[in-house]
Amino acid sequence: MYKLLTAAFLTLASLAPAQTIGIAITESNANDYDADVNQAISAGATVTSLTLFWDEAMQGSTYAPEFDWPTIANGYYPSKNMGLLLSFAVIDTVTDRRPEALRALPFDDPRVISAFTAYAAEVLSRLEDTDLVAISIGNEVDGVLTNARDWAEFSNFFKAAKTAVQAIRPGTPIGFTTQWHGFQGPLRSSALRANAAADAIFINYYPLDSSFRVLPPEDISSQLDGMIALAEGKPVFLTETGYPSGGCGASEALQLQYFQELFSALETRKAGIPLAMLVWLHDRPAGELAFYNQYYGVSNPCFSSYLGTLGLRSHSGQDKPAFTWLSQQ
């Protein structure tokens, strides 16, 4: 039902309550999202996430989405006793998701800030019964912010947006997601300055090279240590991580090894990384992969195999070794 707009965080009994492990729920070919949610709950799911695209919600300056996901979520997840990680995807990876009339403006233009403040108020008013555990304002923003000026403008926008959102939902951690490699290049200092206003550093990490071939699983501990050092005392939310099971150097055995290595590393880093989300529950079908290839403008077959086999279970609903291992922890 909710497709890729939702995810569930599964709290595993082997980990301390201070650390939450998540699994992003994608549907199997049975197309029964409620059954997937119930499956997650049976494994200890406590939190779900909802990603909202600003441009899909607006008709001119009026909030009028085709599907009012916040209202739907507010009527559904509290009955499941599940909290919500909310993502305002004002930027989504390689795409500016502001309403079309705002895209030509700098991100910190007062008109953009005012429009977002009104939009966020509409959304949050529809989630009054929902426990919001964290809010992200932008998803992998480094895909769009490609120079220091862009980062500076987004940083000003984020500060104002966070102030507006925090006034409505005080105490909720607020940040924005950046790809881990976005902190490795020449714009590292710009990304860090923008994150100065964030309550936690939200990082998406997939062990891939520039050709979308997988890297060895054994390196995860050093990567996590790098994230903790970069955060300088702030918590790190590992908002996405995963390992494909097929194609371009991947296998089900390596996928299993990655999650075993990841969980071993997280066990001793609970204070620095209180949240980690595993992507995805189910593999994605060919039709969705064609959409992603177009959305990202990538034709590399390794990209398709990476996205298509990130699931811990097959699209037909069969467990992979990594899911079997996780369910036993």
N, C-alpha and C positions, 0 to 999 in steps of 0.2 A: 504493500500500500504506500509506504513512505519512501520506497526506493533508496536512493543515495542521500536523502535529506536527513537521515537519522542514523544514530549509532548507539551501541550499548556499551557501558563499562561494566565488566565482570569483576567483582571483587573475589579473589581466589583465597581459599581458606589458609593456604600455606604462607601467605604474606601478611605482614602486620597491618592493622587497620589504617595506619598512617599512609599506606601506599595503595593506590587504586590502579588496577590493571584493566584496560578496556579492550573490547572487540567491536569494531565498526560493523554493524549489521547491514549486510546486503542480502537481498532475497535469493532463494533458490528458484529453480524453474517451477516450483509449486505456486509461486506468486501469492503467498499467504504470510504477509508481514506479521500479523498478530501471532501466528504460530511460531515465527522466528523469535519474537519478543518473549513469548512464553518459554521457548527453549532457553533463551538467555537467562530469564528469571530462574529457571530450574537449576542453572549453573551458578546462580548468585548475583545476577545483574542488579545493580543499584542505581545506575545513572544512564541516561540516554543523551544524545546530542541532536541538535536541529540546526541545519545550515540554511540561511535565508539569503536570497539574492535580491538586492535593493531594486534593481531595474525590473524585476518580475512583479514587484509588489505595487508599483505605482502606475496610475493612469493620469498623466500630467502631474499635478501636485497633489493628487488625491490617492490615499491608500485604498487600493481596490484590486487585490490579487485574485487570480483565477481560483487558487486554492489558498484559503486563509490558514496556513500551517500553524501559526501560534494559537489560534482558537481551537484547532483540531488537537494540537498537542496538549493544551490546557484541559481539554475534556477527556483526554486519554491517559496520559502518563501518571497523573496523581492517583488514578484508580489502580495503577500498577505499583504504587509506592516507589516511583522512580523519579530521581532528580533529573535536571536537564543541563547540559552544556550547550549554550547558545552561541552560534556564530553568525554575526552580521558580516556577510561576505561582500563588503564594499569594493574589495578587490578579490578576485578568485584566480589564483595562479597567474595566468598570462592575460587575463581580461579585466578591464575596468568595468565593474558592475554598478556604477552609479547610473541613475536615470539619464537618458540620452541628452536631455537639455543641460545637464550639469557637467558632462564629460570634457568639454572644452575649457572649463575653468580650472584654476589651480585647486588642489585639494583643500587648501586652507582659506579659500575664498569664503567670506561670511555667508554667501548664499548657499554654498555646499554645507557648511556647518549647520546653518539654520534648518535646511531641508533634512539633514540627517537627524538632528535633534527631534524634529517633529515625527519623522519616520520611526525612530527608536521608541518614542513615547507611545505611538500607536501599537507597536509590537508588544512592548512590555505591559501595556494596559490589558492585553489579551492573555497574559501569562501570570495573572495575579495569584492563581492557586498552585502554581508550579514552583518547585524548589530549584532555583538557578544556582548551580555550583560554580560556574565560571562563564565568562563572556569573552568571546574573541571578536575584535573589530577588524576584519581583514584576514584572508586566507592565502598564505604564501605570497605576501605582498612584494617580495623581492623579485617576482616575475614581471612586475609592471614598473616598479621603482628602479630605474636603471641608471640614475645619476644622482649626484649629491643634492641637487636642487629638488628633484622629485622627493627624495627622502626627507628633506627639510620641510617641504610643504605638507607631506603626509604626517610628519611628527607633530606639526602644529595642529593639524586636523585631529589627530588621535588624542592629544591632550584635551582639546575642547570636547570631543565626542565622549571621552572617558568621563569627564566632569559631568556631562549631561546624563549619561547612563548611570553613573554612580549615585547621582542625586535621587534617582528613582529606585535603584536597587543597591543601597549602601551595604558594604561588607562583602560583595561578590567580587572575586578576583577578576581583573580585566586586563587583557593583553591583545596581541595580534600574532598570527603565526608567520614564521619565516622558515624557509628551507635551511637546513644546517649548512649547506655549502654557500648560502647567502652571507654567512658570517666569515667565510674564508677568503673572499676576494678583496678588491680595492675599496668596496663600499662598506667594509666591516665597521668602520668608525661611524658612518652614517646610520647604519642599522642599530648600533649600540646606543647612539644618542636618542634615537626614536624610542628604544626600549627603556630608556631611563624613567619614563612616566608609567611603564607597565608594572603591574603587581607581580607578575611572574614572566619568565621568558618562555614563550610558546614556540616549540621547535618541531618541525616535521623532518624525519630522517629515514631514508632508504639507502641501504648500502649498494650503490650503483656507481659505475664510472660514467663518463660523458657519453658513452655509446649505449647506455642502459644495459650493460652486462653487469652481473652481480659480483660483488666483492666478497672475499672470504669472511665467514661469520665470526672468526676469532677476534676481530678488531673492535667489537662493540664496546668492550670495557674502556679502551682508550678514547673512543668517541664520546662516551658518556662523561668521562672525566673532563674532557675538553669542554663539554656543555656546562658542567658544574663550575669549572674555573671561569668561563666566560660570564656566567650569571653573577659572579661576585657576591654571593650571599643570598640572592633571590632564589626562590624555588624554580626549577625547570619543569615545565609541563611538556612531556614528550607526546605531542598532540597527534602525531601519526608515526607509525613505524611498521614495517612489514618486509617480507622476503618472499619472492615468487617461488613457485615449485616447478616451473617448466620453462625451457628455452634459455639460450644465451648464458650458459654456465650454471643455470639453476637446476635444482632437483628437489624432490620431496625430502630426501635425506638431508640436504643442506638447509632446507627450510626448517626442518625439525631442529637441526643443530643451532641455527640462528636463534630460535626462541629459547632453547636450553641455555645458550650463552647469554642471551638477554636477561632471562630471569635470574640467572646466577649473578650477573652484574648488578641488577636492580636490588637484589636482596641486601647488598652491602652499601647501597646508595639511597636508602629510603628518605633520609632527611633532605637530600639535594634534589631528588626526583620523586615527588609524591604522587605523580600521575603519569601513566603511560598508556597509550592507545594502540592496539594492534589492528592492522588493516589487512584484509577484510574477513568477514565470516564466510562468504561464498565467492567463488570465481565469477567473473563477469562474462556474459554471452557475447557472441560476435557482433550483434547489432550495437551494443553499447560501446564496444571497442572501436567500431567504425566512427561513432559519434566522437569519442575521445580523440581519435587521430585527427579528425577535422577541427575539433575545438582547440587542440594544442598545436596544430599544424605540423605534426610529426608523422612521417611515413616509415620510420625505422621499424623493422619487424621485431627487434628486441624490445622496443617500447610496448608493442602490442602484447608480446608474451609476458612481459613484466606486469602490466596492468591486468591481463587476463587471468593470471594464475596466482595473484596475491592472496586469494582466499585460503582460509584454513580448512574449508570444505569445498568440494566440487560444486558446480552450478546445479548438478542433479541431487545434491544433498548428501554426498558420501564423505565421511570423515577422511581427512588426510592424517598421516602420522603425527604432525604437529598438533592438530586439534585433539587427537586421542591423548597425547601426552599432556596437553594443557588441562583437559577435563579430569585428569587423574591427580592433579596437583592439589 
